[in-house]
Amino acid sequence: GYGLSIADFALYCCLGADGWTSKKGEFVHLERWESLLTSNPSFAQFKKAHFSQAKQKSSGGKRSEGKKDDVAQCPPLPGVKEGQLVVTRFPPEPSGHLHIGHAKAIFLNQYYAQRYNGRMLLRFDDTNPSKEKEEFEHGIIEDLEHLNIIPYKVSWTSDHFKLLNKYAIQLIEQGDAYMDNTNPENMKQQRDEGINSINRDNSVERNMEMFNEMHSGSEEGQKWCLRAKMDMQSVNKCLRDPVFFRSNILPHARTKATWKAYPTYDLACPIVDSIEGVTHAMRDMNYKDRVPLYEWVIKKLKLRPVILHDFSRMNFVSTLLSKRKLGWFVEEGKVDGWDDPRFPTIKGVLRRGCQVESLYKFMVAQGASRKEGDMEWDKFWNFNKKVIDPIVPRYMAVDAVNNIILELEDVKELRAKTYPRHPKDKNGEQHGVKTLFLAPRIFLEYGDVHDDKSMVQKGEEVLLMQWGVIEITDVEVTDGKVLSLKGKTKLGANVSAPKRKIHWLADTPHVVKAKIFEFDYLITKPKIEPDEDFKAFINPHSVAETLVLAEAGLKTVREDQCMQLLRRGYYRVDKAYQNNSDEIHLFTIPDGKSKAVSTFATASAKMKHR
């Protein structure tokens, strides 16, 4: 038969793309076979993907001049010995969904694990029953799946509660920890002023007595916590006897009512990192002051050392990353949920139209830098544009309200014409083709024929994109407003000559309705200071909707697919076509420009597509 099988692909790879194909006439049967292969669209995609990668490998994977390699942004890990197994970890607390800042930690851990042929672990830091929910745990796993992250192993800090309890007792017996019932307010004041707790010099026996009382969950036990005995005069206030264990009688998601007290992150993290084999722990710069504390725990308990590697936290202008503050938007109904496209959560940016590939490239491009600052979103979305622009299909749509009819006098009947979905894919071999209808009556965007600067004139030539040049033969104007237009086609005319190059839509029963959603920041201030209430800066105009009429090809786009509306911008399909009475939902994807490309009258005044 004439169908292709995997054997055809395998044989072509063995023979190679060059060599025999250049010796025309010597291998007649192979040439005929090659013609059969290359006529198949799926083979064209395979050839481009396979041999472009092979070519890059054969040239040492070098990039063109002027582009920085990922490695340049991510320097080698310190202390890696030849042949050593590098193990990194991502330890989220299941108290909320992951946001864009977490993505940097995720990809850096994955990047270094892959760079050294090592492993990346996922560990849930589930030490606080008051905040954690299984919903968030499932959400985190879902986010990692969406990011194509497959950890070598998944664990929970709660797997080690018994061992952590044992190490806490060891610290008490060594005289390196003590039990304290100072109330939180007084404890904070004492730590600020460097004042010792009255319980700091209690005996080991007394400390063990109250440690067990804390674990009982009794009314008295709930008043006590375990503190490290470090240095209350330290300039670094993180070292002023931090809390290592505290009471919490709420049931735990995994261990239920087994425990009535839980270790803090400061105690649990270094211990579990060490026993789970982590060699390099990536931590953002906010933990820099806690490095001596981490190392103190390792040293006091004589555990295997772990190398700490700091990187800067990723913040964006006009964006809140606090789980508590994001949770407020969800609870108050200000957004649709944790996957709202205005949210900086991983679910949110993916639903907005960010591609995993671009997210990874952006994060690795930032590297393990320690430089901090609030980033603009423009650069982030520009990475995304570079990924989607070469592959997304193109369609046309006009505003359902602000449009005008153009009657073409020499077009007598409805015709269908086939066009490639992507302009650089001339034959539609890679991205397919679409059917475009040509009709006697077409819709034009009103703003394209009459704006503040000019009005279309009789005798003017206009380029209709994907059709050709037309000449305006009549313009009906009333009270300075264009009501209708007439024109005729000019086959063979120079398509570069007209100043107006506009999109259009045939007036046919095949027209589909779509609703465009455009988004802005949820807050109006670029940076909320610590003493300011973010609720005072809520943006009342963070979303706008516009109904459009679109070409029939939109019936074929699938949910989650990205596309471009010519002269509009890029969109992600949030709800695909179902029937003529229902609307397709399209979410605007920013393209890295500071101003919106949209000319929709209802949105352009306020929306900046950020």
LINDANOR-V274054 format. One record per residue. N is the residue number from 1. RES is the residue in one small letter. PHI is phi in whole degrees, -180 to 180 (NA if undefined). PSI is psi in degrees with one decimal (* if undefined). Layout:
BEGIN
n=N res=RES phi=PHI psi=PSI
n=N res=RES phi=PHI psi=PSI
END
This chain:
BEGIN
n=1 res=g phi=NA psi=179.7
n=2 res=y phi=-103 psi=6.5
n=3 res=g phi=-78 psi=153.3
n=4 res=l phi=-93 psi=147.4
n=5 res=s phi=-126 psi=175.1
n=6 res=i phi=-64 psi=-24.6
n=7 res=a phi=-64 psi=-36.9
n=8 res=d phi=-62 psi=-44.6
n=9 res=f phi=-65 psi=-43.4
n=10 res=a phi=-64 psi=-44.3
n=11 res=l phi=-64 psi=-40.5
n=12 res=y phi=-62 psi=-40.3
n=13 res=c phi=-64 psi=-39.9
n=14 res=c phi=-65 psi=-40.4
n=15 res=l phi=-74 psi=-31.5
n=16 res=g phi=90 psi=155.0
n=17 res=a phi=-79 psi=-24.0
n=18 res=d phi=-111 psi=169.2
n=19 res=g phi=99 psi=-90.0
n=20 res=w phi=-68 psi=-30.1
n=21 res=t phi=-71 psi=-20.1
n=22 res=s phi=-88 psi=-10.3
n=23 res=k phi=-99 psi=72.6
n=24 res=k phi=-64 psi=137.8
n=25 res=g phi=94 psi=-20.0
n=26 res=e phi=-84 psi=-31.3
n=27 res=f phi=-126 psi=76.5
n=28 res=v phi=-61 psi=-44.7
n=29 res=h phi=-69 psi=-36.8
n=30 res=l phi=-66 psi=-36.5
n=31 res=e phi=-65 psi=-39.7
n=32 res=r phi=-66 psi=-39.3
n=33 res=w phi=-65 psi=-41.0
n=34 res=e phi=-63 psi=-38.6
n=35 res=s phi=-61 psi=-39.5
n=36 res=l phi=-64 psi=-42.3
n=37 res=l phi=-63 psi=-52.6
n=38 res=t phi=-69 psi=-15.4
n=39 res=s phi=-80 psi=-8.2
n=40 res=n phi=-95 psi=122.2
n=41 res=p phi=-58 psi=-38.6
n=42 res=s phi=-67 psi=-32.9
n=43 res=f phi=-69 psi=-35.6
n=44 res=a phi=-61 psi=-41.2
n=45 res=q phi=-66 psi=-41.8
n=46 res=f phi=-62 psi=-46.1
n=47 res=k phi=-62 psi=-43.8
n=48 res=k phi=-64 psi=-44.5
n=49 res=a phi=-68 psi=-46.6
n=50 res=h phi=-70 psi=-50.2
n=51 res=f phi=-81 psi=-21.0
n=52 res=s phi=-70 psi=-35.4
n=53 res=q phi=-70 psi=-40.9
n=54 res=a phi=-63 psi=-40.9
n=55 res=k phi=-64 psi=-39.3
n=56 res=q phi=-66 psi=-39.5
n=57 res=k phi=-68 psi=-40.5
n=58 res=s phi=-66 psi=-23.6
n=59 res=s phi=-97 psi=15.4
n=60 res=g phi=80 psi=12.7
n=61 res=g phi=68 psi=24.1
n=62 res=k phi=-73 psi=144.5
n=63 res=r phi=-102 psi=163.5
n=64 res=s phi=-66 psi=154.5
n=65 res=e phi=-59 psi=145.8
n=66 res=g phi=96 psi=-13.7
n=67 res=k phi=-105 psi=137.4
n=68 res=k phi=-88 psi=136.6
n=69 res=d phi=-76 psi=152.5
n=70 res=d phi=-56 psi=-37.4
n=71 res=v phi=-63 psi=-31.7
n=72 res=a phi=-64 psi=-30.2
n=73 res=q phi=-88 psi=-19.9
n=74 res=c phi=-120 psi=91.8
n=75 res=p phi=-64 psi=163.6
n=76 res=p phi=-59 psi=150.1
n=77 res=l phi=-72 psi=141.5
n=78 res=p phi=-72 psi=145.8
n=79 res=g phi=76 psi=12.7
n=80 res=v phi=-81 psi=123.0
n=81 res=k phi=-96 psi=152.1
n=82 res=e phi=-59 psi=129.7
n=83 res=g phi=83 psi=-1.6
n=84 res=q phi=-75 psi=141.5
n=85 res=l phi=-84 psi=113.8
n=86 res=v phi=-86 psi=128.6
n=87 res=v phi=-126 psi=121.6
n=88 res=t phi=-112 psi=171.3
n=89 res=r phi=-149 psi=150.8
n=90 res=f phi=-118 psi=112.5
n=91 res=p phi=-113 psi=71.3
n=92 res=p phi=-74 psi=151.0
n=93 res=e phi=-91 psi=125.8
n=94 res=p phi=-77 psi=58.1
n=95 res=s phi=-117 psi=10.4
n=96 res=g phi=177 psi=173.4
n=97 res=h phi=-84 psi=154.0
n=98 res=l phi=-68 psi=143.6
n=99 res=h phi=-118 psi=-177.9
n=100 res=i phi=-60 psi=-30.6
n=101 res=g phi=-66 psi=-37.7
n=102 res=h phi=-65 psi=-31.4
n=103 res=a phi=-59 psi=-37.0
n=104 res=k phi=-63 psi=-45.9
n=105 res=a phi=-63 psi=-42.0
n=106 res=i phi=-61 psi=-52.4
n=107 res=f phi=-70 psi=-33.1
n=108 res=l phi=-67 psi=-42.6
n=109 res=n phi=-62 psi=-42.7
n=110 res=q phi=-67 psi=-42.3
n=111 res=y phi=-59 psi=-49.5
n=112 res=y phi=-69 psi=-35.8
n=113 res=a phi=-62 psi=-43.0
n=114 res=q phi=-72 psi=-36.6
n=115 res=r phi=-61 psi=-36.0
n=116 res=y phi=-105 psi=16.3
n=117 res=n phi=53 psi=41.1
n=118 res=g phi=-105 psi=-146.0
n=119 res=r phi=-135 psi=147.5
n=120 res=m phi=-118 psi=127.2
n=121 res=l phi=-101 psi=149.5
n=122 res=l phi=-112 psi=122.3
n=123 res=r phi=-131 psi=122.8
n=124 res=f phi=-82 psi=122.1
n=125 res=d phi=-86 psi=76.9
n=126 res=d phi=-98 psi=67.5
n=127 res=t phi=-111 psi=8.0
n=128 res=n phi=-136 psi=92.5
n=129 res=p phi=-60 psi=-19.2
n=130 res=s phi=-70 psi=-26.9
n=131 res=k phi=-110 psi=-26.7
n=132 res=e phi=-86 psi=143.9
n=133 res=k phi=-138 psi=147.5
n=134 res=e phi=-63 psi=-29.2
n=135 res=e phi=-56 psi=-43.6
n=136 res=f phi=-72 psi=-34.7
n=137 res=e phi=-63 psi=-47.6
n=138 res=h phi=-63 psi=-38.0
n=139 res=g phi=-64 psi=-38.6
n=140 res=i phi=-66 psi=-44.3
n=141 res=i phi=-62 psi=-40.4
n=142 res=e phi=-63 psi=-42.3
n=143 res=d phi=-61 psi=-43.5
n=144 res=l phi=-64 psi=-36.8
n=145 res=e phi=-64 psi=-42.2
n=146 res=h phi=-63 psi=-30.7
n=147 res=l phi=-88 psi=4.7
n=148 res=n phi=61 psi=32.8
n=149 res=i phi=-98 psi=121.6
n=150 res=i phi=-118 psi=99.9
n=151 res=p phi=-66 psi=151.6
n=152 res=y phi=-65 psi=-35.3
n=153 res=k phi=-153 psi=146.3
n=154 res=v phi=-114 psi=129.3
n=155 res=s phi=-139 psi=173.7
n=156 res=w phi=-130 psi=143.2
n=157 res=t phi=-58 psi=-32.1
n=158 res=s phi=-64 psi=-17.3
n=159 res=d phi=-61 psi=-23.1
n=160 res=h phi=-114 psi=16.2
n=161 res=f phi=-57 psi=-41.8
n=162 res=k phi=-63 psi=-42.9
n=163 res=l phi=-69 psi=-39.3
n=164 res=l phi=-63 psi=-37.0
n=165 res=n phi=-64 psi=-39.8
n=166 res=k phi=-64 psi=-42.8
n=167 res=y phi=-69 psi=-33.2
n=168 res=a phi=-63 psi=-41.7
n=169 res=i phi=-64 psi=-38.6
n=170 res=q phi=-60 psi=-42.0
n=171 res=l phi=-63 psi=-39.8
n=172 res=i phi=-63 psi=-46.6
n=173 res=e phi=-66 psi=-29.3
n=174 res=q phi=-80 psi=-8.6
n=175 res=g phi=81 psi=18.2
n=176 res=d phi=-102 psi=4.0
n=177 res=a phi=-153 psi=153.6
n=178 res=y phi=-147 psi=158.2
n=179 res=m phi=-91 psi=142.3
n=180 res=d phi=-142 psi=138.0
n=181 res=n phi=-115 psi=20.7
n=182 res=t phi=-64 psi=133.3
n=183 res=n phi=-68 psi=154.0
n=184 res=p phi=-53 psi=-41.5
n=185 res=e phi=-64 psi=-46.0
n=186 res=n phi=-68 psi=-36.2
n=187 res=m phi=-64 psi=-41.8
n=188 res=k phi=-62 psi=-43.1
n=189 res=q phi=-65 psi=-43.6
n=190 res=q phi=-63 psi=-39.8
n=191 res=r phi=-68 psi=-38.2
n=192 res=d phi=-64 psi=-37.5
n=193 res=e phi=-97 psi=-2.8
n=194 res=g phi=72 psi=35.5
n=195 res=i phi=-101 psi=129.1
n=196 res=n phi=-68 psi=146.6
n=197 res=s phi=-72 psi=150.0
n=198 res=i phi=-67 psi=-16.1
n=199 res=n phi=-95 psi=0.8
n=200 res=r phi=-62 psi=-31.7
n=201 res=d phi=-107 psi=21.1
n=202 res=n phi=-62 psi=158.0
n=203 res=s phi=-72 psi=161.7
n=204 res=v phi=-60 psi=-39.8
n=205 res=e phi=-62 psi=-44.4
n=206 res=r phi=-65 psi=-42.0
n=207 res=n phi=-64 psi=-41.4
n=208 res=m phi=-66 psi=-37.7
n=209 res=e phi=-60 psi=-46.2
n=210 res=m phi=-78 psi=-25.5
n=211 res=f phi=-64 psi=-44.5
n=212 res=n phi=-68 psi=-36.6
n=213 res=e phi=-64 psi=-40.9
n=214 res=m phi=-60 psi=-41.7
n=215 res=h phi=-71 psi=-18.0
n=216 res=s phi=-75 psi=-22.5
n=217 res=g phi=80 psi=11.7
n=218 res=s phi=-68 psi=165.9
n=219 res=e phi=-58 psi=-41.4
n=220 res=e phi=-69 psi=-41.4
n=221 res=g phi=-63 psi=-30.0
n=222 res=q phi=-69 psi=-12.1
n=223 res=k phi=-85 psi=-11.8
n=224 res=w phi=-106 psi=152.8
n=225 res=c phi=-143 psi=161.5
n=226 res=l phi=-98 psi=130.1
n=227 res=r phi=-121 psi=144.0
n=228 res=a phi=-72 psi=142.1
n=229 res=k phi=-97 psi=90.0
n=230 res=m phi=-112 psi=-102.6
n=231 res=d phi=-145 psi=102.0
n=232 res=m phi=-72 psi=-7.1
n=233 res=q phi=-104 psi=3.6
n=234 res=s phi=-62 psi=140.0
n=235 res=v phi=-63 psi=-33.5
n=236 res=n phi=-82 psi=104.6
n=237 res=k phi=-67 psi=-15.4
n=238 res=c phi=-65 psi=-20.9
n=239 res=l phi=-95 psi=4.9
n=240 res=r phi=-86 psi=75.8
n=241 res=d phi=49 psi=64.7
n=242 res=p phi=-67 psi=158.7
n=243 res=v phi=-78 psi=133.8
n=244 res=f phi=-111 psi=-26.0
n=245 res=f phi=-144 psi=139.7
n=246 res=r phi=-143 psi=156.3
n=247 res=s phi=-76 psi=142.4
n=248 res=n phi=-162 psi=110.1
n=249 res=i phi=-90 psi=1.0
n=250 res=l phi=-68 psi=144.5
n=251 res=p phi=-66 psi=141.6
n=252 res=h phi=-87 psi=147.1
n=253 res=a phi=-60 psi=-33.3
n=254 res=r phi=-108 psi=-43.2
n=255 res=t phi=-92 psi=-1.8
n=256 res=k phi=58 psi=-123.5
n=257 res=a phi=-100 psi=17.3
n=258 res=t phi=-62 psi=-39.8
n=259 res=w phi=-116 psi=147.8
n=260 res=k phi=-117 psi=1.8
n=261 res=a phi=-148 psi=149.8
n=262 res=y phi=-137 psi=148.0
n=263 res=p phi=-72 psi=151.8
n=264 res=t phi=-86 psi=168.5
n=265 res=y phi=-59 psi=-38.7
n=266 res=d phi=-60 psi=-33.9
n=267 res=l phi=-87 psi=-45.9
n=268 res=a phi=-69 psi=-42.0
n=269 res=c phi=-59 psi=-54.3
n=270 res=p phi=-63 psi=-36.4
n=271 res=i phi=-65 psi=-50.7
n=272 res=v phi=-70 psi=-36.7
n=273 res=d phi=-55 psi=-46.7
n=274 res=s phi=-67 psi=-47.2
n=275 res=i phi=-75 psi=-22.0
n=276 res=e phi=-89 psi=2.6
n=277 res=g phi=88 psi=11.8
n=278 res=v phi=-64 psi=131.1
n=279 res=t phi=-99 psi=-33.6
n=280 res=h phi=-135 psi=118.2
n=281 res=a phi=-102 psi=114.4
n=282 res=m phi=-82 psi=128.3
n=283 res=r phi=-139 psi=141.2
n=284 res=d phi=-76 psi=164.5
n=285 res=m phi=-62 psi=-17.2
n=286 res=n phi=-62 psi=-20.6
n=287 res=y phi=-96 psi=6.5
n=288 res=k phi=-57 psi=-42.9
n=289 res=d phi=-69 psi=-14.3
n=290 res=r phi=-96 psi=0.3
n=291 res=v phi=-59 psi=-47.2
n=292 res=p phi=-61 psi=-31.7
n=293 res=l phi=-67 psi=-45.1
n=294 res=y phi=-57 psi=-47.9
n=295 res=e phi=-69 psi=-31.9
n=296 res=w phi=-62 psi=-44.7
n=297 res=v phi=-63 psi=-45.6
n=298 res=i phi=-59 psi=-45.5
n=299 res=k phi=-68 psi=-46.3
n=300 res=k phi=-64 psi=-33.2
n=301 res=l phi=-97 psi=2.6
n=302 res=k phi=55 psi=47.9
n=303 res=l phi=-96 psi=162.9
n=304 res=r phi=-62 psi=128.6
n=305 res=p phi=-65 psi=151.6
n=306 res=v phi=-124 psi=135.2
n=307 res=i phi=-84 psi=126.9
n=308 res=l phi=-93 psi=137.3
n=309 res=h phi=-130 psi=111.2
n=310 res=d phi=-88 psi=148.9
n=311 res=f phi=-143 psi=160.2
n=312 res=s phi=-76 psi=146.2
n=313 res=r phi=-73 psi=144.1
n=314 res=m phi=-96 psi=117.5
n=315 res=n phi=-123 psi=149.7
n=316 res=f phi=-124 psi=150.6
n=317 res=v phi=-64 psi=148.6
n=318 res=s phi=52 psi=34.6
n=319 res=t phi=-137 psi=132.5
n=320 res=l phi=-100 psi=131.1
n=321 res=l phi=-114 psi=-4.8
n=322 res=s phi=-66 psi=128.1
n=323 res=k phi=-60 psi=-38.1
n=324 res=r phi=-63 psi=-44.6
n=325 res=k phi=-72 psi=-39.3
n=326 res=l phi=-65 psi=-38.0
n=327 res=g phi=-61 psi=-33.7
n=328 res=w phi=-62 psi=-42.5
n=329 res=f phi=-60 psi=-40.0
n=330 res=v phi=-68 psi=-48.1
n=331 res=e phi=-65 psi=-33.9
n=332 res=e phi=-86 psi=-0.5
n=333 res=g phi=73 psi=20.9
n=334 res=k phi=-76 psi=-19.4
n=335 res=v phi=-134 psi=169.2
n=336 res=d phi=-76 psi=-20.5
n=337 res=g phi=158 psi=-172.1
n=338 res=w phi=-67 psi=-15.6
n=339 res=d phi=-102 psi=17.3
n=340 res=d phi=-58 psi=134.2
n=341 res=p phi=-64 psi=-12.2
n=342 res=r phi=-89 psi=-8.2
n=343 res=f phi=-83 psi=147.2
n=344 res=p phi=-86 psi=13.5
n=345 res=t phi=-71 psi=159.6
n=346 res=i phi=-60 psi=-41.3
n=347 res=k phi=-61 psi=-39.4
n=348 res=g phi=-67 psi=-48.0
n=349 res=v phi=-70 psi=-31.8
n=350 res=l phi=-69 psi=-39.4
n=351 res=r phi=-69 psi=-28.0
n=352 res=r phi=-69 psi=-26.1
n=353 res=g phi=127 psi=5.9
n=354 res=c phi=-69 psi=138.4
n=355 res=q phi=-96 psi=145.2
n=356 res=v phi=-58 psi=-39.8
n=357 res=e phi=-60 psi=-44.6
n=358 res=s phi=-71 psi=-34.7
n=359 res=l phi=-63 psi=-43.6
n=360 res=y phi=-64 psi=-46.9
n=361 res=k phi=-62 psi=-40.5
n=362 res=f phi=-65 psi=-46.0
n=363 res=m phi=-66 psi=-43.3
n=364 res=v phi=-68 psi=-32.7
n=365 res=a phi=-64 psi=-31.7
n=366 res=q phi=-73 psi=-29.4
n=367 res=g phi=67 psi=-164.7
n=368 res=a phi=-93 psi=35.7
n=369 res=s phi=-63 psi=148.5
n=370 res=r phi=-100 psi=3.3
n=371 res=k phi=-77 psi=127.5
n=372 res=e phi=-108 psi=159.6
n=373 res=g phi=159 psi=164.1
n=374 res=d phi=-89 psi=121.6
n=375 res=m phi=-89 psi=152.4
n=376 res=e phi=-82 psi=147.6
n=377 res=w phi=-73 psi=-19.9
n=378 res=d phi=-55 psi=-45.4
n=379 res=k phi=-64 psi=-40.4
n=380 res=f phi=-59 psi=-49.3
n=381 res=w phi=-74 psi=-23.1
n=382 res=n phi=-67 psi=-36.7
n=383 res=f phi=-59 psi=-41.7
n=384 res=n phi=-66 psi=-39.5
n=385 res=k phi=-60 psi=-40.3
n=386 res=k phi=-64 psi=-26.6
n=387 res=v phi=-82 psi=-44.0
n=388 res=i phi=-86 psi=-29.6
n=389 res=d phi=-57 psi=-40.7
n=390 res=p phi=-72 psi=-9.1
n=391 res=i phi=-125 psi=-20.9
n=392 res=v phi=-79 psi=144.3
n=393 res=p phi=-72 psi=156.5
n=394 res=r phi=-110 psi=138.7
n=395 res=y phi=-139 psi=176.3
n=396 res=m phi=-128 psi=148.9
n=397 res=a phi=-154 psi=151.2
n=398 res=v phi=-128 psi=154.4
n=399 res=d phi=-57 psi=132.6
n=400 res=a phi=-70 psi=-18.9
n=401 res=v phi=-108 psi=-51.4
n=402 res=n phi=-90 psi=67.7
n=403 res=n phi=-133 psi=171.6
n=404 res=i phi=-143 psi=149.5
n=405 res=i phi=-92 psi=133.1
n=406 res=l phi=-113 psi=122.0
n=407 res=e phi=-98 psi=125.9
n=408 res=l phi=-97 psi=113.1
n=409 res=e phi=-68 psi=-29.7
n=410 res=d phi=-98 psi=4.6
n=411 res=v phi=-103 psi=111.9
n=412 res=k phi=-98 psi=-19.1
n=413 res=e phi=-147 psi=164.1
n=414 res=l phi=-73 psi=131.0
n=415 res=r phi=-129 psi=152.9
n=416 res=a phi=-116 psi=137.4
n=417 res=k phi=-134 psi=144.2
n=418 res=t phi=-95 psi=132.3
n=419 res=y phi=-131 psi=149.5
n=420 res=p phi=-68 psi=145.8
n=421 res=r phi=-70 psi=-24.8
n=422 res=h phi=-124 psi=132.1
n=423 res=p phi=-62 psi=-27.3
n=424 res=k phi=-89 psi=-4.3
n=425 res=d phi=-104 psi=74.8
n=426 res=k phi=-55 psi=-37.1
n=427 res=n phi=-100 psi=1.9
n=428 res=g phi=70 psi=21.4
n=429 res=e phi=-71 psi=-33.2
n=430 res=q phi=-96 psi=-41.2
n=431 res=h phi=-115 psi=2.2
n=432 res=g phi=84 psi=-178.7
n=433 res=v phi=-125 psi=165.9
n=434 res=k phi=-133 psi=159.0
n=435 res=t phi=-99 psi=122.7
n=436 res=l phi=-112 psi=129.4
n=437 res=f phi=-92 psi=133.4
n=438 res=l phi=-108 psi=130.5
n=439 res=a phi=-140 psi=161.7
n=440 res=p phi=-64 psi=-28.9
n=441 res=r phi=-119 psi=131.8
n=442 res=i phi=-133 psi=151.0
n=443 res=f phi=-89 psi=137.9
n=444 res=l phi=-123 psi=153.0
n=445 res=e phi=-72 psi=128.9
n=446 res=y phi=-59 psi=-39.5
n=447 res=g phi=-64 psi=-17.2
n=448 res=d phi=-83 psi=-18.8
n=449 res=v phi=-110 psi=-14.5
n=450 res=h phi=-155 psi=109.5
n=451 res=d phi=-131 psi=-167.4
n=452 res=d phi=-66 psi=-22.1
n=453 res=k phi=-96 psi=-35.9
n=454 res=s phi=-158 psi=163.8
n=455 res=m phi=-126 psi=140.0
n=456 res=v phi=-59 psi=141.7
n=457 res=q phi=-115 psi=154.2
n=458 res=k phi=-63 psi=133.2
n=459 res=g phi=91 psi=-9.9
n=460 res=e phi=-74 psi=142.2
n=461 res=e phi=-96 psi=136.1
n=462 res=v phi=-129 psi=139.9
n=463 res=l phi=-94 psi=119.4
n=464 res=l phi=-91 psi=114.8
n=465 res=m phi=-58 psi=137.9
n=466 res=q phi=65 psi=15.5
n=467 res=w phi=-130 psi=-69.6
n=468 res=g phi=156 psi=-167.6
n=469 res=v phi=-85 psi=138.7
n=470 res=i phi=-128 psi=153.4
n=471 res=e phi=-108 psi=130.2
n=472 res=i phi=-77 psi=119.9
n=473 res=t phi=-102 psi=-16.8
n=474 res=d phi=-158 psi=138.2
n=475 res=v phi=-127 psi=115.1
n=476 res=e phi=-92 psi=119.4
n=477 res=v phi=-126 psi=133.7
n=478 res=t phi=-135 psi=127.1
n=479 res=d phi=53 psi=39.2
n=480 res=g phi=77 psi=9.0
n=481 res=k phi=-118 psi=133.2
n=482 res=v phi=-74 psi=126.3
n=483 res=l phi=-100 psi=-37.6
n=484 res=s phi=-161 psi=164.2
n=485 res=l phi=-135 psi=152.3
n=486 res=k phi=-129 psi=152.1
n=487 res=g phi=-162 psi=-178.9
n=488 res=k phi=-145 psi=150.8
n=489 res=t phi=-76 psi=152.8
n=490 res=k phi=-128 psi=81.8
n=491 res=l phi=-62 psi=135.3
n=492 res=g phi=85 psi=-3.7
n=493 res=a phi=-69 psi=155.6
n=494 res=n phi=-68 psi=114.6
n=495 res=v phi=-74 psi=-13.2
n=496 res=s phi=-86 psi=-14.0
n=497 res=a phi=-74 psi=-45.3
n=498 res=p phi=-61 psi=141.5
n=499 res=k phi=-79 psi=-33.2
n=500 res=r phi=-91 psi=117.8
n=501 res=k phi=-120 psi=107.9
n=502 res=i phi=-129 psi=156.1
n=503 res=h phi=-90 psi=170.4
n=504 res=w phi=-160 psi=177.9
n=505 res=l phi=-154 psi=128.6
n=506 res=a phi=-68 psi=137.4
n=507 res=d phi=-82 psi=90.8
n=508 res=t phi=-138 psi=167.1
n=509 res=p phi=-68 psi=-10.1
n=510 res=h phi=-84 psi=-6.2
n=511 res=v phi=-62 psi=139.2
n=512 res=v phi=-116 psi=153.7
n=513 res=k phi=-97 psi=140.5
n=514 res=a phi=-139 psi=147.9
n=515 res=k phi=-111 psi=122.0
n=516 res=i phi=-90 psi=130.9
n=517 res=f phi=-112 psi=123.8
n=518 res=e phi=-116 psi=143.3
n=519 res=f phi=-127 psi=153.8
n=520 res=d phi=-133 psi=179.0
n=521 res=y phi=-62 psi=152.4
n=522 res=l phi=-79 psi=-22.5
n=523 res=i phi=-123 psi=154.5
n=524 res=t phi=-95 psi=-11.8
n=525 res=k phi=-105 psi=133.7
n=526 res=p phi=-57 psi=-37.5
n=527 res=k phi=-143 psi=124.4
n=528 res=i phi=-89 psi=120.8
n=529 res=e phi=-74 psi=156.2
n=530 res=p phi=-56 psi=-31.7
n=531 res=d phi=-92 psi=6.9
n=532 res=e phi=-103 psi=149.2
n=533 res=d phi=-92 psi=115.8
n=534 res=f phi=-61 psi=-24.2
n=535 res=k phi=-66 psi=-17.7
n=536 res=a phi=-80 psi=-5.0
n=537 res=f phi=-125 psi=28.9
n=538 res=i phi=-71 psi=131.8
n=539 res=n phi=-81 psi=116.5
n=540 res=p phi=-78 psi=-9.2
n=541 res=h phi=-126 psi=59.1
n=542 res=s phi=-94 psi=-1.6
n=543 res=v phi=-147 psi=142.2
n=544 res=a phi=-137 psi=146.5
n=545 res=e phi=-120 psi=141.6
n=546 res=t phi=-138 psi=129.1
n=547 res=l phi=-87 psi=130.9
n=548 res=v phi=-127 psi=160.1
n=549 res=l phi=-105 psi=133.2
n=550 res=a phi=-131 psi=162.4
n=551 res=e phi=-70 psi=159.7
n=552 res=a phi=-62 psi=-22.5
n=553 res=g phi=-59 psi=-22.4
n=554 res=l phi=-67 psi=-13.9
n=555 res=k phi=-67 psi=-21.5
n=556 res=t phi=-93 psi=-12.4
n=557 res=v phi=-75 psi=145.9
n=558 res=r phi=-102 psi=159.6
n=559 res=e phi=-59 psi=138.1
n=560 res=d phi=80 psi=-2.5
n=561 res=q phi=-79 psi=145.3
n=562 res=c phi=-100 psi=153.8
n=563 res=m phi=-157 psi=172.3
n=564 res=q phi=-126 psi=135.4
n=565 res=l phi=-97 psi=121.2
n=566 res=l phi=-55 psi=131.5
n=567 res=r phi=67 psi=12.2
n=568 res=r phi=-113 psi=-61.2
n=569 res=g phi=150 psi=-164.9
n=570 res=y phi=-103 psi=149.3
n=571 res=y phi=-143 psi=150.8
n=572 res=r phi=-110 psi=136.6
n=573 res=v phi=-81 psi=111.4
n=574 res=d phi=-90 psi=-29.5
n=575 res=k phi=-140 psi=119.5
n=576 res=a phi=-81 psi=170.9
n=577 res=y phi=-64 psi=134.6
n=578 res=q phi=-121 psi=-48.6
n=579 res=n phi=-159 psi=170.7
n=580 res=n phi=-65 psi=-22.2
n=581 res=s phi=-88 psi=-6.8
n=582 res=d phi=-110 psi=155.0
n=583 res=e phi=-101 psi=144.1
n=584 res=i phi=-77 psi=140.2
n=585 res=h phi=-106 psi=124.4
n=586 res=l phi=-120 psi=126.8
n=587 res=f phi=-99 psi=127.3
n=588 res=t phi=-67 psi=130.7
n=589 res=i phi=-102 psi=119.9
n=590 res=p phi=-59 psi=151.4
n=591 res=d phi=-118 psi=12.0
n=592 res=g phi=92 psi=-1.5
n=593 res=k phi=-88 psi=149.0
n=594 res=s phi=-74 psi=-21.8
n=595 res=k phi=-117 psi=151.4
n=596 res=a phi=-70 psi=145.3
n=597 res=v phi=-86 psi=-14.1
n=598 res=s phi=-68 psi=145.8
n=599 res=t phi=-115 psi=15.0
n=600 res=f phi=-61 psi=125.5
n=601 res=a phi=-62 psi=-33.8
n=602 res=t phi=-76 psi=-19.2
n=603 res=a phi=-118 psi=-29.0
n=604 res=s phi=-62 psi=-25.1
n=605 res=a phi=-69 psi=-29.6
n=606 res=k phi=-122 psi=-27.3
n=607 res=m phi=-81 psi=134.8
n=608 res=k phi=-119 psi=10.4
n=609 res=h phi=54 psi=53.9
n=610 res=r phi=-113 psi=*
END
